[in-house]
Amino acid sequence: MTTGKKLWQTGANLNKEVEAFTVGTDYILDARLLPFDIQASQAHVKMLVSIDILSQEEGDSLCKELDTILTLLQKGEFEITREQEDGHTAIEQYLVEKLGDVGKKIHTGRSRNDQALIMMRLFMRAELPKITNRYEKLESMFRYVAEQNAGQIFPGYTHAQKAMPTTIDTWLLSFADALKDNSESINVLSNMLDQSPLGSASGFGIRNFNNNRLLSAKEMGFNRVQENPMYCGLSRGYFEYRFLQTFSPSLLILLRFITDILLFTMSEFQYCSLPHSITTGSSIMPQKRNYDVLEIARGKIKQYFSLETQLRDISAGLMSGYHRDLQLTKKPFLEAVDILKELLSILSLVLENLQFNKECIDASITPDLFATEKVYELVLQGVPFRNAYRQVKKEIL
């Protein structure tokens, strides 16, 4: 395969140190994303056939070779080299090597930025249902465990001190309801992703070239085209940020749940526990049962937040149009998506295995928890609230 020259290169070879610095790990990351680049390339080929840039025979040949690339990739036999910079170059160079001038036609009407945009859009659209399924499973698990423990009285806390009685199901359903409310944001994200940027070229369209953008969009299963080509350019990094931002509120809520469980499993509380198959141990203290799974989950949520911040900060302060900085949004986004899926699954597993200790919970339900209820018993007898409050407080103290 010809790999000595870049797609844009006509002069001397790029300095190797500059090459390594500017390419970074993009050529490695693109191996994961290449199936989406291939999918978009096949849609683009069919569009080029429809506007007579390619004959039907040429289009069929290109699509056949694109299928071959996908097969080679699945076998681990298609390599993207650092010299090629990215998967987009690797695809085109392969096609040129196999088909000659026909391969040189595939880039008509698009740019590498165009390819990166649609590749990431397709990846996000493919990942969102997977994440949503895990998200919904976690919400359902909260509801299931709440139902299994419905009516069990449980101490409620304010200021990290026992405050008033509640129930296990009320506590667990608070998290389920929060997840449910945020599901509307997932629907908004899904709608936003359902628009194809392919054909925006370098972010300005091509005034004297009539891309059939709707055809390629429909070919990839999009309901509409992202019409404004400059908005397509602006969406690089921005859509990825919005994707991660959609799930941040839920992770913030789940961080509260993790903190609760780490507290309630302490030996001083023992309200609940996880079995030995979920907890770990100490290399020096034989008695220890460590809730490492929750501590790692807590740390990974904070990692997610930091990756979200990376995305925002890389994209911030750039003028309109493409900038190479945006290449750096790919790595944190992929890492964050993987963390999110892992978190949702592991927290479902934790909930599924959570065991409540009724004896310890009942022992924690001390008379002081009912102080406010005593106040309202007096209120219902006609005693002014503040007088009732002072009377009960005097009795307690």
N, C-alpha and C positions, 0 to 999 in steps of 0.2 A: 504494500500500500504506500502511496506517495505521501510522505509526511514532512518533507523538508521545508515547505513553504506554508506561510499562513494564507488564509483566503484573501487577506488585504495586502499581502506582501508582493512588491515588485522589485525592490532594491536589495540591499545587503541584509544578511541574516540579523535577527534581533540579538542584542547582547544577552548572553545566557543568564546573567544575574538579574537583568531587567525582566527577562522572560519568566524566570522562577518567581520573582516578586509579583508580577502583574497577573500571572496565571493562578498562583496559589494552589488551592486544592480543587479548583473548579472542574478540572478534567476528571477528578475522582468522583466528585459529587454527581456529575452528569451521567455517570454509569447507572445510577439509580433512577435518573429522570429520563433516560434515553427512550424508553417505551412511549412516553408522552410526546417527545419530539418526533418520533416516527409516526405516531397517530396523526399529529398535526401536519406532518409532511405529506402523508397520503391524502389528507383532505385538500391540501394545497395543490397537489398534483391534479386531482380531479377538477379543481377550480380552473387550473391552467388549461386543461383539456376543454373545459366548457367555453373558454374564450379564445380557443384556437391558437394558443401559444405552443401547446403540445398536441400532437396527433393522438388518437386513441391508442395506437400501438406503442407510442413512446410512453404514454401514461401508464399503460399496463406493465411495460418493462420496468419503469421506475417503482411502481407499487410492489412488483414481484421482488425486486432487489431490496426494498425497504423491509419486506417480510423476511428476507434472508438475514438482514442485519439483526432483526429481532430474534430470530432463531439462534444465530451465533451468540448474541448477547446472553440469552437464556442458558446456553451451554458454557458460558464463560470464555468464549473464543473471539469476542469482539473487544478490542482494546482501544481506549482513547488515550493518546499520548500527551504529555505536557507540551510537546512541540505543536500539537494541533490546537491547543488552548482549551477546547471545549468539545462537547458532543456534536454540536452543529457542524463544525468543521470536519469531524470524523465521518459523519454521515455523507456530506457532500463529496469528500475526497474518495470515499468508497464507491459512490455512484459514478463519479467521473472515471475511476479506474476500471469499473465494470462496463460502463455504457458510453464512455467517451463524451462527445458533444451533447448527447441527451442528458447526461448527468449534470452538465454545466448549465442546463436550462432551469433546474429546479429552484434556484434562488431568485428567479424572476418574480418581482412584485413583493419581495419580503427582505428583511434584514435579520442579522443574528439577534438583535434586540427583540424583533418581532417573534423569533423562534423561542427566545428565553421567556417572553411574556406568555405566549400560548402554552408552552411546556409547563410553566409553573401554575397557570390557570387550570390546566387539565389535571395536574397533580393535586391541587387544592380541592377541585371538584370531586376527585376520586377519593380523597382522604376524608372529606367531611362526613359522608355517610358512615364510614367506619368509626369515626370519633363519636358521631351522634348515637350510634347503636350502643357503644360502651357507656356513653353519658346517660342514656335512657335506662340501661341496665342498672347503673349505679342508683339512679333515682328510685327505680323499682325495688332495689334491694333495701334501701332505707325504709320504704313503705312496708315491705314484707317483714323486716325485723321489728318495726314499730307495731305491726299487727300482732306478731307473735308475743309481744310483751305489753299489749294494750292494758291500761288501767293500773299497771304497777307504779305505785307512788315512788317519787324520786325527788331528791333535794335539788331545788333551783338555787343558782348562785348569782349574787351581784357583788362587785368589788372583790371577787375571789373569796367571798365568804358566804356561808349558807344564808339563804334569804327567805324563800317561800317554797311550799311544796308544789311540785309539778308531777308529771308522769313520764315514764320512759318513751312512750309513743309521742307525746307532745314534743319532747326533746328531739327525737329522731326525725319526726315529720317537719320540724323547722328547717332541716337541711334539705329534705325532699322538696318542700315547697319552694325553697330558694332556687334549687336546680330547675324546677318546673317553670318558674317565672323567667329564668334566663333562656329557656328554650325558644322564646320569641326572637331573641337576638340571633339565635342560630338560623332561624327562618329568614331573617333579614340578610344574614351573611350568604346563605344559599342563593337568594335572589340576586345579590350583588355579583356573585361569581358566575352567574348564568348569562354571561355576555362574552363574546369572542373578540379579542383584540387583534387576531390575525389579519394581516393586510394593512395595518397601520404603518408598516415599514419602519423607518427610523424614528417615527413619532410625528410625521407630517403628511403621511399618505404619499401618493405619487400622482401629481395632478394630471399628467398625460398618459396614465396607465389605469385602465378601468378594471380593478380587482372586483370579482364577484364575491364580496365578503360574506354575503348572506348564505351563499351556497356552501362555502367552506365551514361556516358556523353550523349550519344544519347537519352537514356531514359529520361533525364532531359531537352533535347532540345538544348544541346550545340553542336556546330559544330566540336569542337576539344577538345583534352585533353591537359592540361598544363603538358607537358611531364616531365620536370626536377622536381623531388620531393623537392629538396632544394629551387628551385624558388617558388614552392607552399608555402613553409614556409615563404620565404621572402615577399610574397605578402600579408601576414596578416598585416593589418594596412597600407601597401604601396598602395594597390589598393583602399582602402577607401580614402586615402589622394589624390590619383590621381583623384578620383571621384569628391571630393570637389574642387580640384584645377582646374578642367575643367570649372567650372562655376564662379570662382573668377574674371576673367577678365570682364565678363559681369556684375557682381555685382558692380565692380569698375566703369563701365560706367553708370550703373543705379544710382549709388550714385551721379554722376554729374547731372543726370536728376532731381533727388530729390532736390538737392541743387538749381538748376535753378527754379523749381516750387515754392519752399519755398520763394525764392527771388521775383519772378514775381507775386506772390499772395499778397505780402505786400501792405499795403494801399498806400505807396509811389509810387508803380508801378501800381498795379491793371491790369496787362496785361491779367491775367486769374484768374479763380476762380473755386471752387468746390461747389456743392450744399449743403444745410443744412444736407441732408441725409448722407453726407460723412464727414463733419466737426463736431467738437464738440464745447463746450462753456466753459465759466468760471463760477465758483461758486460765484464769487464776482463782476465781471465786466460784466454787462448785454449786452454790445455792442460787446463782443468778439466772433469771429469765429476762432477757432483754427484748424490748419492743423495737428492735432495729428497723423493722419494716416501716413503722410509722415515722421514725426519725429520718430515714432516708426519703420517705415521701415528703416530709416537711422540707427537707433540703432541696428536693427536686422541684417543688413548687416555687421555691425562691430562685432556683436556676431558671425556671420558666419565665419568671418575672424579669430576670436580668437579660434573658435572650430577647424578650419583648422590647425591653429598653434599648438593646443594641439595634434592633430593627428600626425603631423610631429615630434614634440618634444618627444612624448612618444616612437615613433619608432626609433628615432635617437640614434646612439651610441651603438646599440646592436650588439653583434656578431651574426653570422649565427645560424640558429636553432630557436626553439620556446623559448620564455620567457614569464613569467606570466604578465609582464608589458603590453603586447599586449591586454590582456583582457580589459584594460582601454580605448582602442580605440573605443569600441562598443558604449558607451554612447554619446561621443561628435559627433560621426558620425551620429547616429540616430537623435540627436537634430538638427544637421546641415541640414540633408535631410528635416526634417519637416519645418525648417525655410525657406529653399529654395523654397519649394512648396508654402508655405504661401506668401512669398514675390512676386513670379511671378504672383500669382492670384490677390493679392491686388493691384499691380501696373497696371495690366490690367483694374481693376475696376476704378482706379483713372483716367487712360487715357480715358476710356469710358465716364466718367462724366466730363471731363475737358471742361470748357467753356472759350472762348476768348472774351475779351472786345475790340472790334475794335476801339472804340472811344479813349480809353486810349493808345492803341498801336499807332494809327495815330498821337496822340498828342506827342508821344515820338520821332517821326521821325523829328528831328530838322535838320537845314541846315548843321551843322557841320559833320553829318554822311556822307555827300556827298563830303567831302574835297578831298579824294583820287580820286574820279571820276573826279573832276575838274582838278586835276593834269594830269590825262590821256587824258582829252580833249585837253589840251595844248600839251601833248606829241604827240598826233595824228596829231597836226598841225605843228609838226617839232621842237618844243621846247625841248632841252635836259631835261631829267628827273629831274636832280637835280635843274636846273634853274626853272622848272615848280613847283617843290616841294616848293622851297623857295618863289616863287611868291604867291602861294596859302596860304602858312603859314603866309606871311606878310599881306595878305588881311584879314585873319581870326583874327589875333592878333591885 
